[in-house]
Each structure stands twice: as C-alpha cells, then as structure tokens.
Amino acid sequence: MGLLDEAGKIAGAIAAVEAAEKVDPDAGLLTKGIAAVAGFEGAGALESLIEKKDDEKKEDADNTQATDSTDPQA
C-alpha cells in the first residue's frame, strides 16, 4: 500500500496549495512550497492516526472475541 499512501500525501499537498491560492491569490512560490510541504506532512500524519485507530479497534474486537469464546456460560 505504499503507493496509495504516497498518493494520499500528494493529494494533501495539492489541496494545501489550492487553499493557499484561495486565501492569497498573489501567493509567492515560497508560500506555495510551504503549503505543499505542510499538506504532504499533514496528510501523512492524518493517515497514520487513522491507521492507528483502526488497529486499536481491531485489537479491541479480537480481545472481545477471545473473552467471549472462553466464557463458561456461553
């Protein structure tokens, strides 16, 4: 999934540059570059957070199933 991860980061960079242009139509190259880097890193951080939450939910579900299967009253 490495390619999909990078595509998400690139999309975040593009969205950040578009947002910077909407806020300041005369934005310079430096401003656009900073926005692109921030969008790239932000999308990566957001993706990591979502993956972490998904992993935690999966672990909780696994723990619940393990507890249910050893329940003597089940």
mmCIF file of the N, C-alpha and C atoms, coordinates in Angstrom:
data_MODEL
# 
_entry.id   MODEL 
# 
loop_
_atom_site.group_PDB 
_atom_site.id 
_atom_site.type_symbol 
_atom_site.label_atom_id 
_atom_site.label_alt_id 
_atom_site.label_comp_id 
_atom_site.label_asym_id 
_atom_site.label_entity_id 
_atom_site.label_seq_id 
_atom_site.pdbx_PDB_ins_code 
_atom_site.Cartn_x 
_atom_site.Cartn_y 
_atom_site.Cartn_z 
_atom_site.occupancy 
_atom_site.B_iso_or_equiv 
_atom_site.pdbx_formal_charge 
_atom_site.auth_seq_id 
_atom_site.auth_comp_id 
_atom_site.auth_asym_id 
_atom_site.auth_atom_id 
_atom_site.pdbx_PDB_model_num 
ATOM 1   N N  . MET A 1 1  ? 0.808   -1.189  0.000  1.00 0.00 ? 1  MET A N  1 
ATOM 2   C CA . MET A 1 1  ? 0.000   0.000   0.000  1.00 0.00 ? 1  MET A CA 1 
ATOM 3   C C  . MET A 1 1  ? 0.853   1.255   0.000  1.00 0.00 ? 1  MET A C  1 
ATOM 4   N N  . GLY A 1 2  ? 2.118   1.155   -0.208 1.00 0.00 ? 2  GLY A N  1 
ATOM 5   C CA . GLY A 1 2  ? 2.994   2.302   -0.189 1.00 0.00 ? 2  GLY A CA 1 
ATOM 6   C C  . GLY A 1 2  ? 2.645   3.340   -1.234 1.00 0.00 ? 2  GLY A C  1 
ATOM 7   N N  . LEU A 1 3  ? 2.257   2.871   -2.420 1.00 0.00 ? 3  LEU A N  1 
ATOM 8   C CA . LEU A 1 3  ? 1.899   3.799   -3.489 1.00 0.00 ? 3  LEU A CA 1 
ATOM 9   C C  . LEU A 1 3  ? 0.639   4.582   -3.139 1.00 0.00 ? 3  LEU A C  1 
ATOM 10  N N  . LEU A 1 4  ? -0.331  3.919   -2.542 1.00 0.00 ? 4  LEU A N  1 
ATOM 11  C CA . LEU A 1 4  ? -1.565  4.603   -2.135 1.00 0.00 ? 4  LEU A CA 1 
ATOM 12  C C  . LEU A 1 4  ? -1.299  5.608   -1.019 1.00 0.00 ? 4  LEU A C  1 
ATOM 13  N N  . ASP A 1 5  ? -0.381  5.274   -0.128 1.00 0.00 ? 5  ASP A N  1 
ATOM 14  C CA . ASP A 1 5  ? -0.024  6.200   0.941  1.00 0.00 ? 5  ASP A CA 1 
ATOM 15  C C  . ASP A 1 5  ? 0.571   7.480   0.357  1.00 0.00 ? 5  ASP A C  1 
ATOM 16  N N  . GLU A 1 6  ? 1.470   7.311   -0.597 1.00 0.00 ? 6  GLU A N  1 
ATOM 17  C CA . GLU A 1 6  ? 2.094   8.480   -1.224 1.00 0.00 ? 6  GLU A CA 1 
ATOM 18  C C  . GLU A 1 6  ? 1.078   9.293   -2.021 1.00 0.00 ? 6  GLU A C  1 
ATOM 19  N N  . ALA A 1 7  ? 0.137   8.624   -2.672 1.00 0.00 ? 7  ALA A N  1 
ATOM 20  C CA . ALA A 1 7  ? -0.896  9.336   -3.425 1.00 0.00 ? 7  ALA A CA 1 
ATOM 21  C C  . ALA A 1 7  ? -1.737  10.199  -2.496 1.00 0.00 ? 7  ALA A C  1 
ATOM 22  N N  . GLY A 1 8  ? -2.032  9.690   -1.313 1.00 0.00 ? 8  GLY A N  1 
ATOM 23  C CA . GLY A 1 8  ? -2.782  10.470  -0.329 1.00 0.00 ? 8  GLY A CA 1 
ATOM 24  C C  . GLY A 1 8  ? -2.009  11.693  0.141  1.00 0.00 ? 8  GLY A C  1 
ATOM 25  N N  . LYS A 1 9  ? -0.721  11.527  0.331  1.00 0.00 ? 9  LYS A N  1 
ATOM 26  C CA . LYS A 1 9  ? 0.114   12.653  0.756  1.00 0.00 ? 9  LYS A CA 1 
ATOM 27  C C  . LYS A 1 9  ? 0.192   13.709  -0.346 1.00 0.00 ? 9  LYS A C  1 
ATOM 28  N N  . ILE A 1 10 ? 0.311   13.254  -1.587 1.00 0.00 ? 10 ILE A N  1 
ATOM 29  C CA . ILE A 1 10 ? 0.381   14.196  -2.710 1.00 0.00 ? 10 ILE A CA 1 
ATOM 30  C C  . ILE A 1 10 ? -0.937  14.959  -2.842 1.00 0.00 ? 10 ILE A C  1 
ATOM 31  N N  . ALA A 1 11 ? -2.045  14.253  -2.658 1.00 0.00 ? 11 ALA A N  1 
ATOM 32  C CA . ALA A 1 11 ? -3.353  14.915  -2.702 1.00 0.00 ? 11 ALA A CA 1 
ATOM 33  C C  . ALA A 1 11 ? -3.460  15.965  -1.597 1.00 0.00 ? 11 ALA A C  1 
ATOM 34  N N  . GLY A 1 12 ? -2.924  15.667  -0.428 1.00 0.00 ? 12 GLY A N  1 
ATOM 35  C CA . GLY A 1 12 ? -2.920  16.644  0.666  1.00 0.00 ? 12 GLY A CA 1 
ATOM 36  C C  . GLY A 1 12 ? -2.091  17.866  0.321  1.00 0.00 ? 12 GLY A C  1 
ATOM 37  N N  . ALA A 1 13 ? -0.959  17.652  -0.337 1.00 0.00 ? 13 ALA A N  1 
ATOM 38  C CA . ALA A 1 13 ? -0.104  18.768  -0.744 1.00 0.00 ? 13 ALA A CA 1 
ATOM 39  C C  . ALA A 1 13 ? -0.813  19.646  -1.772 1.00 0.00 ? 13 ALA A C  1 
ATOM 40  N N  . ILE A 1 14 ? -1.468  19.014  -2.732 1.00 0.00 ? 14 ILE A N  1 
ATOM 41  C CA . ILE A 1 14 ? -2.188  19.773  -3.766 1.00 0.00 ? 14 ILE A CA 1 
ATOM 42  C C  . ILE A 1 14 ? -3.326  20.570  -3.144 1.00 0.00 ? 14 ILE A C  1 
ATOM 43  N N  . ALA A 1 15 ? -4.054  19.949  -2.230 1.00 0.00 ? 15 ALA A N  1 
ATOM 44  C CA . ALA A 1 15 ? -5.161  20.652  -1.568 1.00 0.00 ? 15 ALA A CA 1 
ATOM 45  C C  . ALA A 1 15 ? -4.655  21.841  -0.762 1.00 0.00 ? 15 ALA A C  1 
ATOM 46  N N  . ALA A 1 16 ? -3.520  21.686  -0.107 1.00 0.00 ? 16 ALA A N  1 
ATOM 47  C CA . ALA A 1 16 ? -2.964  22.783  0.689  1.00 0.00 ? 16 ALA A CA 1 
ATOM 48  C C  . ALA A 1 16 ? -2.521  23.943  -0.196 1.00 0.00 ? 16 ALA A C  1 
ATOM 49  N N  . VAL A 1 17 ? -1.932  23.645  -1.341 1.00 0.00 ? 17 VAL A N  1 
ATOM 50  C CA . VAL A 1 17 ? -1.517  24.706  -2.269 1.00 0.00 ? 17 VAL A CA 1 
ATOM 51  C C  . VAL A 1 17 ? -2.740  25.428  -2.825 1.00 0.00 ? 17 VAL A C  1 
ATOM 52  N N  . GLU A 1 18 ? -3.782  24.679  -3.183 1.00 0.00 ? 18 GLU A N  1 
ATOM 53  C CA . GLU A 1 18 ? -5.017  25.293  -3.679 1.00 0.00 ? 18 GLU A CA 1 
ATOM 54  C C  . GLU A 1 18 ? -5.635  26.193  -2.615 1.00 0.00 ? 18 GLU A C  1 
ATOM 55  N N  . ALA A 1 19 ? -5.621  25.744  -1.370 1.00 0.00 ? 19 ALA A N  1 
ATOM 56  C CA . ALA A 1 19 ? -6.160  26.554  -0.275 1.00 0.00 ? 19 ALA A CA 1 
ATOM 57  C C  . ALA A 1 19 ? -5.344  27.827  -0.084 1.00 0.00 ? 19 ALA A C  1 
ATOM 58  N N  . ALA A 1 20 ? -4.034  27.724  -0.182 1.00 0.00 ? 20 ALA A N  1 
ATOM 59  C CA . ALA A 1 20 ? -3.182  28.908  -0.047 1.00 0.00 ? 20 ALA A CA 1 
ATOM 60  C C  . ALA A 1 20 ? -3.464  29.900  -1.167 1.00 0.00 ? 20 ALA A C  1 
ATOM 61  N N  . GLU A 1 21 ? -3.699  29.410  -2.376 1.00 0.00 ? 21 GLU A N  1 
ATOM 62  C CA . GLU A 1 21 ? -4.013  30.296  -3.507 1.00 0.00 ? 21 GLU A CA 1 
ATOM 63  C C  . GLU A 1 21 ? -5.371  30.963  -3.330 1.00 0.00 ? 21 GLU A C  1 
ATOM 64  N N  . LYS A 1 22 ? -6.329  30.260  -2.711 1.00 0.00 ? 22 LYS A N  1 
ATOM 65  C CA . LYS A 1 22 ? -7.650  30.849  -2.462 1.00 0.00 ? 22 LYS A CA 1 
ATOM 66  C C  . LYS A 1 22 ? -7.558  31.958  -1.418 1.00 0.00 ? 22 LYS A C  1 
ATOM 67  N N  . VAL A 1 23 ? -6.753  31.735  -0.401 1.00 0.00 ? 23 VAL A N  1 
ATOM 68  C CA . VAL A 1 23 ? -6.597  32.734  0.657  1.00 0.00 ? 23 VAL A CA 1 
ATOM 69  C C  . VAL A 1 23 ? -5.826  33.940  0.153  1.00 0.00 ? 23 VAL A C  1 
ATOM 70  N N  . ASP A 1 24 ? -4.760  33.700  -0.592 1.00 0.00 ? 24 ASP A N  1 
ATOM 71  C CA . ASP A 1 24 ? -3.919  34.773  -1.109 1.00 0.00 ? 24 ASP A CA 1 
ATOM 72  C C  . ASP A 1 24 ? -3.632  34.511  -2.588 1.00 0.00 ? 24 ASP A C  1 
ATOM 73  N N  . PRO A 1 25 ? -4.435  35.112  -3.483 1.00 0.00 ? 25 PRO A N  1 
ATOM 74  C CA . PRO A 1 25 ? -4.234  34.866  -4.917 1.00 0.00 ? 25 PRO A CA 1 
ATOM 75  C C  . PRO A 1 25 ? -2.848  35.268  -5.424 1.00 0.00 ? 25 PRO A C  1 
ATOM 76  N N  . ASP A 1 26 ? -2.180  36.165  -4.720 1.00 0.00 ? 26 ASP A N  1 
ATOM 77  C CA . ASP A 1 26 ? -0.841  36.607  -5.117 1.00 0.00 ? 26 ASP A CA 1 
ATOM 78  C C  . ASP A 1 26 ? 0.251   35.883  -4.325 1.00 0.00 ? 26 ASP A C  1 
ATOM 79  N N  . ALA A 1 27 ? -0.056  34.697  -3.839 1.00 0.00 ? 27 ALA A N  1 
ATOM 80  C CA . ALA A 1 27 ? 0.904   33.945  -3.033 1.00 0.00 ? 27 ALA A CA 1 
ATOM 81  C C  . ALA A 1 27 ? 2.151   33.634  -3.860 1.00 0.00 ? 27 ALA A C  1 
ATOM 82  N N  . GLY A 1 28 ? 3.283   33.795  -3.219 1.00 0.00 ? 28 GLY A N  1 
ATOM 83  C CA . GLY A 1 28 ? 4.547   33.541  -3.894 1.00 0.00 ? 28 GLY A CA 1 
ATOM 84  C C  . GLY A 1 28 ? 4.905   32.071  -3.892 1.00 0.00 ? 28 GLY A C  1 
ATOM 85  N N  . LEU A 1 29 ? 5.991   31.769  -4.564 1.00 0.00 ? 29 LEU A N  1 
ATOM 86  C CA . LEU A 1 29 ? 6.463   30.397  -4.680 1.00 0.00 ? 29 LEU A CA 1 
ATOM 87  C C  . LEU A 1 29 ? 6.823   29.826  -3.312 1.00 0.00 ? 29 LEU A C  1 
ATOM 88  N N  . LEU A 1 30 ? 7.409   30.638  -2.445 1.00 0.00 ? 30 LEU A N  1 
ATOM 89  C CA . LEU A 1 30 ? 7.791   30.167  -1.112 1.00 0.00 ? 30 LEU A CA 1 
ATOM 90  C C  . LEU A 1 30 ? 6.554   29.779  -0.308 1.00 0.00 ? 30 LEU A C  1 
ATOM 91  N N  . THR A 1 31 ? 5.519   30.608  -0.371 1.00 0.00 ? 31 THR A N  1 
ATOM 92  C CA . THR A 1 31 ? 4.280   30.316  0.347  1.00 0.00 ? 31 THR A CA 1 
ATOM 93  C C  . THR A 1 31 ? 3.647   29.028  -0.163 1.00 0.00 ? 31 THR A C  1 
ATOM 94  N N  . LYS A 1 32 ? 3.627   28.871  -1.472 1.00 0.00 ? 32 LYS A N  1 
ATOM 95  C CA . LYS A 1 32 ? 3.051   27.653  -2.056 1.00 0.00 ? 32 LYS A CA 1 
ATOM 96  C C  . LYS A 1 32 ? 3.882   26.427  -1.690 1.00 0.00 ? 32 LYS A C  1 
ATOM 97  N N  . GLY A 1 33 ? 5.185   26.588  -1.658 1.00 0.00 ? 33 GLY A N  1 
ATOM 98  C CA . GLY A 1 33 ? 6.059   25.477  -1.285 1.00 0.00 ? 33 GLY A CA 1 
ATOM 99  C C  . GLY A 1 33 ? 5.855   25.052  0.157  1.00 0.00 ? 33 GLY A C  1 
ATOM 100 N N  . ILE A 1 34 ? 5.738   26.048  1.033  1.00 0.00 ? 34 ILE A N  1 
ATOM 101 C CA . ILE A 1 34 ? 5.499   25.736  2.448  1.00 0.00 ? 34 ILE A CA 1 
ATOM 102 C C  . ILE A 1 34 ? 4.148   25.051  2.611  1.00 0.00 ? 34 ILE A C  1 
ATOM 103 N N  . ALA A 1 35 ? 3.134   25.535  1.894  1.00 0.00 ? 35 ALA A N  1 
ATOM 104 C CA . ALA A 1 35 ? 1.810   24.918  1.964  1.00 0.00 ? 35 ALA A CA 1 
ATOM 105 C C  . ALA A 1 35 ? 1.865   23.478  1.465  1.00 0.00 ? 35 ALA A C  1 
ATOM 106 N N  . ALA A 1 36 ? 2.618   23.235  0.403  1.00 0.00 ? 36 ALA A N  1 
ATOM 107 C CA . ALA A 1 36 ? 2.726   21.880  -0.145 1.00 0.00 ? 36 ALA A CA 1 
ATOM 108 C C  . ALA A 1 36 ? 3.380   20.934  0.854  1.00 0.00 ? 36 ALA A C  1 
ATOM 109 N N  . VAL A 1 37 ? 4.451   21.389  1.493  1.00 0.00 ? 37 VAL A N  1 
ATOM 110 C CA . VAL A 1 37 ? 5.131   20.550  2.480  1.00 0.00 ? 37 VAL A CA 1 
ATOM 111 C C  . VAL A 1 37 ? 4.211   20.295  3.676  1.00 0.00 ? 37 VAL A C  1 
ATOM 112 N N  . ALA A 1 38 ? 3.526   21.328  4.136  1.00 0.00 ? 38 ALA A N  1 
ATOM 113 C CA . ALA A 1 38 ? 2.617   21.163  5.269  1.00 0.00 ? 38 ALA A CA 1 
ATOM 114 C C  . ALA A 1 38 ? 1.477   20.211  4.919  1.00 0.00 ? 38 ALA A C  1 
ATOM 115 N N  . GLY A 1 39 ? 0.927   20.324  3.726  1.00 0.00 ? 39 GLY A N  1 
ATOM 116 C CA . GLY A 1 39 ? -0.142  19.426  3.303  1.00 0.00 ? 39 GLY A CA 1 
ATOM 117 C C  . GLY A 1 39 ? 0.327   17.999  3.171  1.00 0.00 ? 39 GLY A C  1 
ATOM 118 N N  . PHE A 1 40 ? 1.530   17.812  2.649  1.00 0.00 ? 40 PHE A N  1 
ATOM 119 C CA . PHE A 1 40 ? 2.111   16.482  2.487  1.00 0.00 ? 40 PHE A CA 1 
ATOM 120 C C  . PHE A 1 40 ? 2.309   15.820  3.846  1.00 0.00 ? 40 PHE A C  1 
ATOM 121 N N  . GLU A 1 41 ? 2.912   16.546  4.764  1.00 0.00 ? 41 GLU A N  1 
ATOM 122 C CA . GLU A 1 41 ? 3.177   16.003  6.095  1.00 0.00 ? 41 GLU A CA 1 
ATOM 123 C C  . GLU A 1 41 ? 1.879   15.822  6.882  1.00 0.00 ? 41 GLU A C  1 
ATOM 124 N N  . GLY A 1 42 ? 0.964   16.770  6.734  1.00 0.00 ? 42 GLY A N  1 
ATOM 125 C CA . GLY A 1 42 ? -0.311  16.676  7.450  1.00 0.00 ? 42 GLY A CA 1 
ATOM 126 C C  . GLY A 1 42 ? -1.127  15.481  7.000  1.00 0.00 ? 42 GLY A C  1 
ATOM 127 N N  . ALA A 1 43 ? -1.156  15.234  5.719  1.00 0.00 ? 43 ALA A N  1 
ATOM 128 C CA . ALA A 1 43 ? -1.895  14.078  5.203  1.00 0.00 ? 43 ALA A CA 1 
ATOM 129 C C  . ALA A 1 43 ? -1.262  12.784  5.696  1.00 0.00 ? 43 ALA A C  1 
ATOM 130 N N  . GLY A 1 44 ? 0.054   12.749  5.746  1.00 0.00 ? 44 GLY A N  1 
ATOM 131 C CA . GLY A 1 44 ? 0.735   11.562  6.260  1.00 0.00 ? 44 GLY A CA 1 
ATOM 132 C C  . GLY A 1 44 ? 0.438   11.322  7.731  1.00 0.00 ? 44 GLY A C  1 
ATOM 133 N N  . ALA A 1 45 ? 0.424   12.396  8.513  1.00 0.00 ? 45 ALA A N  1 
ATOM 134 C CA . ALA A 1 45 ? 0.121   12.277  9.937  1.00 0.00 ? 45 ALA A CA 1 
ATOM 135 C C  . ALA A 1 45 ? -1.326  11.842  10.154 1.00 0.00 ? 45 ALA A C  1 
ATOM 136 N N  . LEU A 1 46 ? -2.228  12.400  9.376  1.00 0.00 ? 46 LEU A N  1 
ATOM 137 C CA . LEU A 1 46 ? -3.636  12.032  9.489  1.00 0.00 ? 46 LEU A CA 1 
ATOM 138 C C  . LEU A 1 46 ? -3.846  10.569  9.118  1.00 0.00 ? 46 LEU A C  1 
ATOM 139 N N  . GLU A 1 47 ? -3.178  10.127  8.074  1.00 0.00 ? 47 GLU A N  1 
ATOM 140 C CA . GLU A 1 47 ? -3.285  8.737   7.645  1.00 0.00 ? 47 GLU A CA 1 
ATOM 141 C C  . GLU A 1 47 ? -2.753  7.794   8.728  1.00 0.00 ? 47 GLU A C  1 
ATOM 142 N N  . SER A 1 48 ? -1.655  8.163   9.357  1.00 0.00 ? 48 SER A N  1 
ATOM 143 C CA . SER A 1 48 ? -1.093  7.342   10.434 1.00 0.00 ? 48 SER A CA 1 
ATOM 144 C C  . SER A 1 48 ? -2.050  7.262   11.619 1.00 0.00 ? 48 SER A C  1 
ATOM 145 N N  . LEU A 1 49 ? -2.697  8.379   11.927 1.00 0.00 ? 49 LEU A N  1 
ATOM 146 C CA . LEU A 1 49 ? -3.649  8.405   13.031 1.00 0.00 ? 49 LEU A CA 1 
ATOM 147 C C  . LEU A 1 49 ? -4.839  7.498   12.742 1.00 0.00 ? 49 LEU A C  1 
ATOM 148 N N  . ILE A 1 50 ? -5.334  7.548   11.522 1.00 0.00 ? 50 ILE A N  1 
ATOM 149 C CA . ILE A 1 50 ? -6.469  6.703   11.142 1.00 0.00 ? 50 ILE A CA 1 
ATOM 150 C C  . ILE A 1 50 ? -6.083  5.229   11.202 1.00 0.00 ? 50 ILE A C  1 
ATOM 151 N N  . GLU A 1 51 ? -4.898  4.895   10.701 1.00 0.00 ? 51 GLU A N  1 
ATOM 152 C CA . GLU A 1 51 ? -4.440  3.504   10.756 1.00 0.00 ? 51 GLU A CA 1 
ATOM 153 C C  . GLU A 1 51 ? -4.294  3.035   12.200 1.00 0.00 ? 51 GLU A C  1 
ATOM 154 N N  . LYS A 1 52 ? -3.797  3.907   13.071 1.00 0.00 ? 52 LYS A N  1 
ATOM 155 C CA . LYS A 1 52 ? -3.631  3.560   14.479 1.00 0.00 ? 52 LYS A CA 1 
ATOM 156 C C  . LYS A 1 52 ? -4.985  3.282   15.113 1.00 0.00 ? 52 LYS A C  1 
ATOM 157 N N  . LYS A 1 53 ? -5.975  4.130   14.819 1.00 0.00 ? 53 LYS A N  1 
ATOM 158 C CA . LYS A 1 53 ? -7.318  3.939   15.367 1.00 0.00 ? 53 LYS A CA 1 
ATOM 159 C C  . LYS A 1 53 ? -7.920  2.638   14.862 1.00 0.00 ? 53 LYS A C  1 
ATOM 160 N N  . ASP A 1 54 ? -7.729  2.325   13.575 1.00 0.00 ? 54 ASP A N  1 
ATOM 161 C CA . ASP A 1 54 ? -8.250  1.077   13.010 1.00 0.00 ? 54 ASP A CA 1 
ATOM 162 C C  . ASP A 1 54 ? -7.609  -0.130  13.681 1.00 0.00 ? 54 ASP A C  1 
ATOM 163 N N  . ASP A 1 55 ? -6.301  -0.053  13.921 1.00 0.00 ? 55 ASP A N  1 
ATOM 164 C CA . ASP A 1 55 ? -5.606  -1.149  14.578 1.00 0.00 ? 55 ASP A CA 1 
ATOM 165 C C  . ASP A 1 55 ? -6.114  -1.343  16.005 1.00 0.00 ? 55 ASP A C  1 
ATOM 166 N N  . GLU A 1 56 ? -6.364  -0.227  16.715 1.00 0.00 ? 56 GLU A N  1 
ATOM 167 C CA . GLU A 1 56 ? -6.874  -0.321  18.076 1.00 0.00 ? 56 GLU A CA 1 
ATOM 168 C C  . GLU A 1 56 ? -8.264  -0.948  18.095 1.00 0.00 ? 56 GLU A C  1 
ATOM 169 N N  . LYS A 1 57 ? -9.121  -0.563  17.155 1.00 0.00 ? 57 LYS A N  1 
ATOM 170 C CA . LYS A 1 57 ? -10.466 -1.142  17.094 1.00 0.00 ? 57 LYS A CA 1 
ATOM 171 C C  . LYS A 1 57 ? -10.391 -2.636  16.808 1.00 0.00 ? 57 LYS A C  1 
ATOM 172 N N  . LYS A 1 58 ? -9.472  -3.027  15.913 1.00 0.00 ? 58 LYS A N  1 
ATOM 173 C CA . LYS A 1 58 ? -9.331  -4.437  15.573 1.00 0.00 ? 58 LYS A CA 1 
ATOM 174 C C  . LYS A 1 58 ? -8.841  -5.225  16.779 1.00 0.00 ? 58 LYS A C  1 
ATOM 175 N N  . GLU A 1 59 ? -7.891  -4.663  17.523 1.00 0.00 ? 59 GLU A N  1 
ATOM 176 C CA . GLU A 1 59 ? -7.380  -5.339  18.715 1.00 0.00 ? 59 GLU A CA 1 
ATOM 177 C C  . GLU A 1 59 ? -8.478  -5.468  19.764 1.00 0.00 ? 59 GLU A C  1 
ATOM 178 N N  . ASP A 1 60 ? -9.286  -4.426  19.936 1.00 0.00 ? 60 ASP A N  1 
ATOM 179 C CA . ASP A 1 60 ? -10.388 -4.489  20.888 1.00 0.00 ? 60 ASP A CA 1 
ATOM 180 C C  . ASP A 1 60 ? -11.389 -5.562  20.485 1.00 0.00 ? 60 ASP A C  1 
ATOM 181 N N  . ALA A 1 61 ? -11.688 -5.649  19.201 1.00 0.00 ? 61 ALA A N  1 
ATOM 182 C CA . ALA A 1 61 ? -12.616 -6.670  18.715 1.00 0.00 ? 61 ALA A CA 1 
ATOM 183 C C  . ALA A 1 61 ? -12.036 -8.061  18.933 1.00 0.00 ? 61 ALA A C  1 
ATOM 184 N N  . ASP A 1 62 ? -10.752 -8.225  18.687 1.00 0.00 ? 62 ASP A N  1 
ATOM 185 C CA . ASP A 1 62 ? -10.105 -9.521  18.900 1.00 0.00 ? 62 ASP A CA 1 
ATOM 186 C C  . ASP A 1 62 ? -10.136 -9.905  20.375 1.00 0.00 ? 62 ASP A C  1 
ATOM 187 N N  . ASN A 1 63 ? -9.890  -8.933  21.246 1.00 0.00 ? 63 ASN A N  1 
ATOM 188 C CA . ASN A 1 63 ? -9.915  -9.199  22.685 1.00 0.00 ? 63 ASN A CA 1 
ATOM 189 C C  . ASN A 1 63 ? -11.317 -9.561  23.143 1.00 0.00 ? 63 ASN A C  1 
ATOM 190 N N  . THR A 1 64 ? -12.309 -8.908  22.595 1.00 0.00 ? 64 THR A N  1 
ATOM 191 C CA . THR A 1 64 ? -13.695 -9.202  22.953 1.00 0.00 ? 64 THR A CA 1 
ATOM 192 C C  . THR A 1 64 ? -14.072 -10.607 22.507 1.00 0.00 ? 64 THR A C  1 
ATOM 193 N N  . GLN A 1 65 ? -13.667 -10.995 21.303 1.00 0.00 ? 65 GLN A N  1 
ATOM 194 C CA . GLN A 1 65 ? -13.967 -12.330 20.800 1.00 0.00 ? 65 GLN A CA 1 
ATOM 195 C C  . GLN A 1 65 ? -13.263 -13.393 21.645 1.00 0.00 ? 65 GLN A C  1 
ATOM 196 N N  . ALA A 1 66 ? -12.039 -13.124 22.025 1.00 0.00 ? 66 ALA A N  1 
ATOM 197 C CA . ALA A 1 66 ? -11.308 -14.080 22.852 1.00 0.00 ? 66 ALA A CA 1 
ATOM 198 C C  . ALA A 1 66 ? -11.968 -14.242 24.212 1.00 0.00 ? 66 ALA A C  1 
ATOM 199 N N  . THR A 1 67 ? -12.449 -13.173 24.780 1.00 0.00 ? 67 THR A N  1 
ATOM 200 C CA . THR A 1 67 ? -13.137 -13.215 26.071 1.00 0.00 ? 67 THR A CA 1 
ATOM 201 C C  . THR A 1 67 ? -14.451 -13.962 25.940 1.00 0.00 ? 67 THR A C  1 
ATOM 202 N N  . ASP A 1 68 ? -15.187 -13.706 24.873 1.00 0.00 ? 68 ASP A N  1 
ATOM 203 C CA . ASP A 1 68 ? -16.471 -14.368 24.661 1.00 0.00 ? 68 ASP A CA 1 
ATOM 204 C C  . ASP A 1 68 ? -16.320 -15.865 24.468 1.00 0.00 ? 68 ASP A C  1 
ATOM 205 N N  . SER A 1 69 ? -15.286 -16.294 23.782 1.00 0.00 ? 69 SER A N  1 
ATOM 206 C CA . SER A 1 69 ? -15.116 -17.718 23.488 1.00 0.00 ? 69 SER A CA 1 
ATOM 207 C C  . SER A 1 69 ? -14.699 -18.511 24.705 1.00 0.00 ? 69 SER A C  1 
ATOM 208 N N  . THR A 1 70 ? -14.126 -17.875 25.738 1.00 0.00 ? 70 THR A N  1 
ATOM 209 C CA . THR A 1 70 ? -13.716 -18.581 26.945 1.00 0.00 ? 70 THR A CA 1 
ATOM 210 C C  . THR A 1 70 ? -14.728 -18.426 28.060 1.00 0.00 ? 70 THR A C  1 
ATOM 211 N N  . ASP A 1 71 ? -15.830 -17.772 27.792 1.00 0.00 ? 71 ASP A N  1 
ATOM 212 C CA . ASP A 1 71 ? -16.875 -17.561 28.791 1.00 0.00 ? 71 ASP A CA 1 
ATOM 213 C C  . ASP A 1 71 ? -17.588 -18.898 29.053 1.00 0.00 ? 71 ASP A C  1 
ATOM 214 N N  . PRO A 1 72 ? -17.591 -19.404 30.274 1.00 0.00 ? 72 PRO A N  1 
ATOM 215 C CA . PRO A 1 72 ? -18.206 -20.712 30.540 1.00 0.00 ? 72 PRO A CA 1 
ATOM 216 C C  . PRO A 1 72 ? -19.728 -20.711 30.365 1.00 0.00 ? 72 PRO A C  1 
ATOM 217 N N  . GLN A 1 73 ? -20.361 -19.575 30.450 1.00 0.00 ? 73 GLN A N  1 
ATOM 218 C CA . GLN A 1 73 ? -21.815 -19.506 30.307 1.00 0.00 ? 73 GLN A CA 1 
ATOM 219 C C  . GLN A 1 73 ? -22.256 -19.347 28.872 1.00 0.00 ? 73 GLN A C  1 
ATOM 220 N N  . ALA A 1 74 ? -21.337 -19.220 27.928 1.00 0.00 ? 74 ALA A N  1 
ATOM 221 C CA . ALA A 1 74 ? -21.704 -19.005 26.526 1.00 0.00 ? 74 ALA A CA 1 
ATOM 222 C C  . ALA A 1 74 ? -22.101 -20.277 25.842 1.00 0.00 ? 74 ALA A C  1 
# 
